[in-house]
Amino acid sequence: MTRTPETPLPSLKERRRLREAQSLSQADVAAAVGVTRATVRSWENGRTTPRGTTRDAYARLLTGAEEVTPHQENPAPALVGAATGPVQTSPDRAEPTPEPPSETSPASELAPTLEPALGPEPEPGPDAELEPLSPSLTPDQAFDALYAFCAPALVRQTYLLTGRRELARESVERAFQLAWHRWPEVAMDRDPAGWVRATAYEFALSPWHRLRPRHRNPEPPPAAPADRALLDVLLQLPPVYRRTLLLYDGVGLNLPETAAETEASTPAAANRLLHAREAVATRLPELAEPKELHRRLAEVASAERLRPAKPTTVRWGGEQRARHWTRAAIAFTVVLIGATTLTLRTAPDHYEPPLAPGATVHGVPPRVAPGPLSAEELALRAKLKGEIASGPERLVPEAG
């Protein structure tokens, strides 16, 4: 029995280009093929590959053999099977298909929307696409708009992640400075807010901060005892568990997006989330419900008056940092060139073979070190010792 060859698919970059060339969103492709938007995203990222009839339909859609009417996708709830049962996988789909939860199951509350307490403006839902920045905006205006939208909430999220106010501000500023340094890449990204958030989280959780003198001493905890207890429980979790819990129950991402941002598989992210919730519920039983945990995270974040710097200050700081590192690289290159030149000028320019053993060396003065006396020297010494050492006889010469 021969096996039918699979339909060839374009490359990863070509898949997205073909979809955008037809003015289709990931939601349109998902509705036409019969999968979820997260599945289409994983196909374009290369995490999974379609198979069977789904692969054929996806290939025909990219090549334009099928026409799709663009529509607005309704936001779907995040994963609803992480806490209720095992995940099942369809043979024609590479995306997990969760089991529907019961009405009393807490898994139906695993995707709460972001409350205003974590930021001045709510972030988009898990399956909502950010509108592309207007081409009429200048790079400065587009960066300032992204900063004003993301920075206030991101500072509060980073504070929950680290428990340090200054480190939270610094992490967000460094993330936006790097975004400004790579602005063409970030501006063309389909999720600029996610790009900045991932960069800020990575900087905030860097283990090198423990070597800094100002980070050796803990900062003052929150004033409220309940907030202090919750923050203490969060900081006792492993960093990757803490990040997964914050992204899912705090920010409101769904499980595939949380797994992608934490660079883990979906089952691994689900296990981390369940273990983190279990650890929180053990210390604080009143936060066993995900909805109550989300509300308490928002309250702890809003209790701290964390104000990010102005976007102009962040852009100026990023430019100054780039100039500083550029000058440092130039200075290091100049020093390296100077050291190389000095070495070439002072190093021997020809080979000098060593002398062979036993060869006669000319030009060496004779030895003058004391040695045994000859017979004449011995007689002279005896004569001098035998004569009178003082008196007139020593001054008057005698005839020989």
C-alpha positions as CSV (number, residue, x, y, z in Angstrom):
1,M,0.0,0.0,0.0
2,T,1.6,3.3,-1.1
3,R,1.3,6.4,0.9
4,T,-0.1,9.6,-0.7
5,P,2.4,12.4,-0.6
6,E,1.4,15.4,1.4
7,T,0.5,18.7,-0.2
8,P,3.6,21.0,-0.1
9,L,3.3,24.2,1.9
10,P,5.1,27.5,1.5
11,S,7.8,28.6,3.9
12,L,6.9,30.2,7.3
13,K,7.5,33.8,6.1
14,E,5.7,33.1,2.8
15,R,2.6,31.8,4.6
16,R,2.1,35.0,6.4
17,R,2.9,37.1,3.3
18,L,0.4,35.2,1.2
19,R,-2.3,35.6,3.9
20,E,-1.7,39.3,4.2
21,A,-1.6,39.7,0.4
22,Q,-5.2,38.5,0.3
23,S,-6.2,40.9,3.2
24,L,-7.0,38.0,5.5
25,S,-6.5,37.8,9.2
26,Q,-5.7,34.7,11.1
27,A,-9.3,34.5,12.2
28,D,-10.5,34.4,8.6
29,V,-8.1,31.6,7.8
30,A,-9.1,29.7,10.9
31,A,-12.8,30.0,10.0
32,A,-12.3,28.9,6.4
33,V,-10.1,25.9,7.3
34,G,-12.1,24.9,10.4
35,V,-9.6,25.4,13.2
36,T,-8.9,27.9,15.9
37,R,-6.9,31.1,15.5
38,A,-4.2,29.8,17.8
39,T,-3.8,26.8,15.5
40,V,-3.2,29.1,12.5
41,R,-0.7,31.1,14.5
42,S,1.2,28.0,15.4
43,W,1.3,27.0,11.7
44,E,2.8,30.4,10.8
45,N,5.3,30.1,13.7
46,G,6.4,26.6,12.7
47,R,5.5,25.1,16.1
48,T,3.0,22.7,14.4
49,T,2.2,21.5,10.9
50,P,-1.3,20.8,9.4
51,R,-2.0,17.3,8.2
52,G,-4.6,15.5,6.1
53,T,-7.5,17.4,4.6
54,T,-6.7,20.4,6.8
55,R,-3.3,20.7,5.1
56,D,-4.9,20.6,1.6
57,A,-7.4,23.3,2.5
58,Y,-4.8,25.5,4.0
59,A,-2.5,25.1,1.0
60,R,-5.4,25.9,-1.4
61,L,-6.3,29.0,0.7
62,L,-2.7,30.3,0.6
63,T,-2.4,29.9,-3.1
64,G,-5.7,31.7,-3.7
65,A,-7.7,28.7,-4.9
66,E,-10.4,29.4,-2.4
67,E,-11.9,32.8,-1.6
68,V,-12.7,33.8,2.0
69,T,-14.8,36.7,3.1
70,P,-13.0,38.6,5.9
71,H,-14.9,38.8,9.1
72,Q,-14.3,39.8,12.7
73,E,-13.6,36.9,15.0
74,N,-15.4,36.8,18.3
75,P,-12.9,36.4,21.2
76,A,-12.9,32.8,22.4
77,P,-12.2,31.9,26.0
78,A,-8.8,30.7,26.8
79,L,-8.0,27.0,27.5
80,V,-10.8,25.4,29.4
81,G,-9.3,21.9,29.9
82,A,-6.2,22.6,31.9
83,A,-7.8,21.9,35.2
84,T,-10.7,19.7,34.3
85,G,-9.3,16.8,32.3
86,P,-6.7,15.6,29.8
87,V,-6.0,17.3,26.5
88,Q,-7.1,15.5,23.4
89,T,-5.5,16.0,20.0
90,S,-7.2,15.6,16.7
91,P,-5.3,13.8,13.9
92,D,-5.9,16.6,11.4
93,R,-5.1,19.4,13.8
94,A,-1.9,20.1,15.7
95,E,-3.7,22.3,18.3
96,P,-5.0,20.7,21.6
97,T,-8.7,20.3,21.8
98,P,-9.8,20.8,25.4
99,E,-12.9,19.2,27.0
100,P,-15.8,21.6,27.8
101,P,-15.9,22.4,31.5
102,S,-19.0,22.0,33.7
103,E,-20.9,25.0,34.9
104,T,-19.3,24.8,38.4
105,S,-15.8,24.1,37.2
106,P,-13.3,26.9,38.0
107,A,-11.7,26.3,34.6
108,S,-14.4,28.4,33.0
109,E,-12.9,31.4,34.7
110,L,-9.3,30.8,33.5
111,A,-9.4,33.7,31.0
112,P,-10.6,36.9,32.8
113,T,-10.2,40.1,31.1
114,L,-7.6,42.6,32.3
115,E,-9.1,44.9,34.9
116,P,-8.3,48.7,34.8
117,A,-6.3,48.2,38.1
118,L,-3.4,46.8,36.2
119,G,-3.2,49.7,33.8
120,P,-4.9,52.8,32.6
121,E,-6.3,51.1,29.5
122,P,-7.3,47.4,29.1
123,E,-5.2,45.3,26.9
124,P,-6.7,43.4,24.0
125,G,-8.2,40.0,24.6
126,P,-6.2,36.8,23.9
127,D,-7.5,36.3,20.4
128,A,-7.9,40.0,19.4
129,E,-5.5,41.5,16.9
130,L,-3.9,44.9,17.5
131,E,-4.7,47.3,14.7
132,P,-1.6,48.2,12.7
133,L,-0.1,51.5,13.4
134,S,-1.1,54.2,11.0
135,P,1.5,54.8,8.3
136,S,1.0,58.6,8.7
137,L,2.5,58.5,12.2
138,T,6.2,59.3,12.6
139,P,8.4,56.7,14.4
140,D,8.5,59.0,17.4
141,Q,4.7,59.3,17.5
142,A,4.1,55.5,17.0
143,F,6.6,54.7,19.8
144,D,5.0,57.2,22.1
145,A,1.6,55.7,21.4
146,L,2.8,52.1,22.2
147,Y,4.5,53.3,25.3
148,A,1.5,55.2,26.6
149,F,-0.7,52.1,26.0
150,C,1.6,49.4,27.5
151,A,4.0,51.1,30.0
152,P,1.6,51.8,32.9
153,A,0.3,48.3,33.1
154,L,3.6,46.7,32.3
155,V,5.3,48.4,35.3
156,R,2.6,47.0,37.6
157,Q,3.0,43.5,36.2
158,T,6.8,43.6,36.5
159,Y,6.4,44.7,40.1
160,L,4.3,41.6,40.8
161,L,7.0,39.5,39.1
162,T,10.0,40.9,41.0
163,G,8.6,42.6,44.2
164,R,11.0,45.6,43.5
165,R,9.7,48.9,42.4
166,E,12.9,50.4,40.9
167,L,13.7,47.1,39.1
168,A,10.2,47.1,37.6
169,R,10.6,50.7,36.3
170,E,14.1,49.9,35.0
171,S,13.0,46.7,33.3
172,V,10.2,48.4,31.5
173,E,12.5,51.3,30.4
174,R,15.2,49.0,29.2
175,A,12.6,47.0,27.2
176,F,11.3,50.1,25.5
177,Q,14.8,51.4,24.9
178,L,15.6,48.1,23.1
179,A,12.3,48.4,21.2
180,W,13.3,51.9,20.1
181,H,16.7,50.6,19.1
182,R,15.0,47.9,17.0
183,W,11.9,50.0,16.1
184,P,11.5,48.9,12.5
185,E,11.4,45.3,13.6
186,V,9.1,46.0,16.6
187,A,6.8,48.2,14.6
188,M,6.3,45.5,12.0
189,D,5.7,42.8,14.6
190,R,2.1,41.5,14.8
191,D,2.2,41.9,18.6
192,P,4.4,44.9,19.6
193,A,3.0,44.9,23.2
194,G,3.9,41.2,23.6
195,W,7.4,41.8,22.3
196,V,8.0,44.5,24.8
197,R,6.4,42.5,27.6
198,A,8.6,39.5,27.0
199,T,11.7,41.6,26.9
200,A,10.8,43.4,30.2
201,Y,10.1,40.0,31.9
202,E,13.4,38.6,30.7
203,F,15.3,41.5,32.0
204,A,13.5,41.6,35.3
205,L,14.1,37.9,36.0
206,S,17.8,37.9,35.0
207,P,19.8,36.2,37.8
208,W,22.6,38.8,37.4
209,H,20.6,41.3,39.4
210,R,21.5,39.5,42.6
211,L,25.1,40.7,42.2
212,R,24.1,44.4,42.2
213,P,24.8,46.1,45.5
214,R,21.4,47.8,45.7
215,H,19.5,44.6,45.1
216,R,21.1,42.7,48.0
217,N,18.8,44.4,50.5
218,P,15.0,43.8,50.2
219,E,12.7,46.7,49.5
220,P,9.9,47.7,51.9
221,P,6.9,45.4,51.4
222,P,3.3,46.6,50.8
223,A,1.6,48.3,53.7
224,A,-1.5,46.1,53.7
225,P,-1.0,42.7,55.4
226,A,-3.0,40.9,52.8
227,D,-1.0,42.4,50.0
228,R,2.2,41.6,51.7
229,A,1.2,38.0,52.2
230,L,0.2,37.5,48.5
231,L,3.4,39.2,47.3
232,D,5.4,37.0,49.6
233,V,3.8,33.8,48.2
234,L,4.4,35.0,44.6
235,L,8.1,35.7,45.3
236,Q,8.6,32.2,46.8
237,L,7.5,30.5,43.5
238,P,10.1,29.6,41.0
239,P,10.5,32.4,38.4
240,V,9.1,30.4,35.5
241,Y,6.0,29.4,37.6
242,R,5.5,33.0,38.7
243,R,5.7,34.3,35.2
244,T,3.2,31.7,33.9
245,L,0.8,32.5,36.7
246,L,1.1,36.3,36.0
247,L,0.6,35.9,32.3
248,Y,-2.4,33.6,32.6
249,D,-4.3,34.8,35.7
250,G,-3.0,38.4,35.7
251,V,-2.6,39.6,32.1
252,G,-5.3,37.3,30.7
253,L,-3.4,35.4,28.0
254,N,-4.7,32.0,26.9
255,L,-2.6,28.9,27.5
256,P,-1.0,28.6,24.0
257,E,0.1,32.2,24.1
258,T,1.4,31.8,27.7
259,A,3.3,28.7,26.6
260,A,4.8,30.5,23.6
261,E,5.9,33.6,25.6
262,T,7.5,31.4,28.3
263,E,9.1,29.2,25.6
264,A,7.4,26.0,26.8
265,S,5.0,23.5,25.4
266,T,1.3,23.8,26.2
267,P,1.2,20.8,28.6
268,A,4.3,22.2,30.4
269,A,2.7,25.6,30.8
270,A,-0.5,24.0,32.1
271,N,1.4,22.0,34.7
272,R,3.3,25.1,35.8
273,L,0.0,27.0,36.1
274,L,-1.6,24.3,38.2
275,H,1.4,23.9,40.5
276,A,1.6,27.7,41.0
277,R,-2.1,27.9,41.8
278,E,-1.8,25.0,44.2
279,A,1.1,26.7,46.0
280,V,-0.9,30.0,46.3
281,A,-4.0,28.1,47.5
282,T,-2.0,26.3,50.1
283,R,-0.8,29.5,51.7
284,L,-3.9,31.5,51.0
285,P,-7.0,29.3,50.7
286,E,-9.2,32.3,49.9
287,L,-7.4,32.6,46.6
288,A,-8.1,29.1,45.3
289,E,-10.6,30.5,42.8
290,P,-8.9,31.9,39.7
291,K,-11.3,34.8,39.5
292,E,-10.5,35.9,43.1
293,L,-6.8,35.4,42.4
294,H,-7.0,37.7,39.4
295,R,-8.8,40.3,41.4
296,R,-6.3,40.2,44.2
297,L,-3.4,40.5,41.8
298,A,-5.0,43.6,40.3
299,E,-5.5,45.1,43.8
300,V,-1.9,44.5,44.8
301,A,-0.6,46.0,41.6
302,S,-2.8,49.1,41.9
303,A,-1.8,49.7,45.6
304,E,1.6,50.7,44.5
305,R,1.8,54.1,42.8
306,L,4.3,53.1,40.1
307,R,4.7,55.8,37.5
308,P,6.8,55.1,34.4
309,A,9.1,57.7,32.9
310,K,8.0,59.8,30.0
311,P,8.4,58.3,26.5
312,T,10.7,61.2,25.4
313,T,13.0,60.4,28.4
314,V,13.0,56.7,27.5
315,R,13.8,57.4,23.9
316,W,16.6,59.8,24.9
317,G,18.0,57.3,27.4
318,G,18.0,54.6,24.7
319,E,19.8,56.8,22.2
320,Q,22.4,57.8,24.9
321,R,23.0,54.2,25.8
322,A,23.5,53.3,22.1
323,R,26.0,56.1,21.7
324,H,27.8,55.0,24.9
325,W,28.2,51.4,23.8
326,T,29.1,52.6,20.3
327,R,31.9,54.8,21.6
328,A,33.0,52.0,24.0
329,A,33.2,49.6,21.1
330,I,35.2,52.1,19.0
331,A,37.6,52.8,21.9
332,F,38.1,49.1,22.5
333,T,38.8,48.6,18.8
334,V,41.4,51.4,18.8
335,V,43.1,50.0,21.8
336,L,43.2,46.5,20.2
337,I,44.7,48.0,17.0
338,G,47.3,49.9,19.0
339,A,48.3,46.9,21.0
340,T,48.6,44.8,17.8
341,T,50.7,47.5,16.1
342,L,53.0,47.8,19.1
343,T,53.5,44.1,19.2
344,L,54.4,44.0,15.5
345,R,56.9,46.8,15.9
346,T,58.7,45.4,18.9
347,A,58.6,41.7,18.1
348,P,61.7,40.1,16.5
349,D,61.6,40.2,12.7
350,H,63.9,37.2,12.1
351,Y,64.7,33.9,13.6
352,E,67.8,33.5,15.8
353,P,68.8,29.9,16.2
354,P,70.2,28.9,19.7
355,L,73.8,27.9,20.1
356,A,74.6,24.2,19.9
357,P,75.8,22.5,23.0
358,G,79.6,22.3,23.4
359,A,80.3,25.2,20.9
360,T,83.2,27.5,21.7
361,V,82.1,30.9,22.8
362,H,84.5,33.7,21.7
363,G,84.9,37.1,23.4
364,V,84.4,35.9,27.0
365,P,87.0,37.3,29.4
366,P,89.2,34.8,31.4
367,R,88.3,33.7,34.8
368,V,89.7,35.9,37.6
369,A,88.4,34.0,40.5
370,P,90.9,32.8,43.2
371,G,92.5,29.4,42.7
372,P,95.5,27.3,43.9
373,L,98.9,29.2,44.2
374,S,101.9,28.2,42.1
375,A,105.4,27.4,43.6
376,E,106.7,30.9,42.9
377,E,103.7,32.5,44.7
378,L,104.1,30.2,47.6
379,A,107.9,31.0,48.0
380,L,107.1,34.7,47.8
381,R,104.4,34.4,50.5
382,A,106.8,32.6,52.8
383,K,109.6,35.2,52.3
384,L,107.2,38.0,53.1
385,K,106.0,36.3,56.2
386,G,109.6,35.6,57.4
387,E,110.9,39.2,57.1
388,I,110.5,41.9,59.9
389,A,107.3,43.7,59.5
390,S,108.5,47.0,61.2
391,G,111.7,48.9,62.1
392,P,114.5,50.6,60.2
393,E,115.5,47.4,58.5
394,R,112.4,47.5,56.4
395,L,113.4,51.0,55.1
396,V,117.1,50.2,54.3
397,P,117.6,48.0,51.3
398,E,120.1,45.1,51.7
399,A,122.6,44.0,49.1
400,G,121.7,40.9,47.4
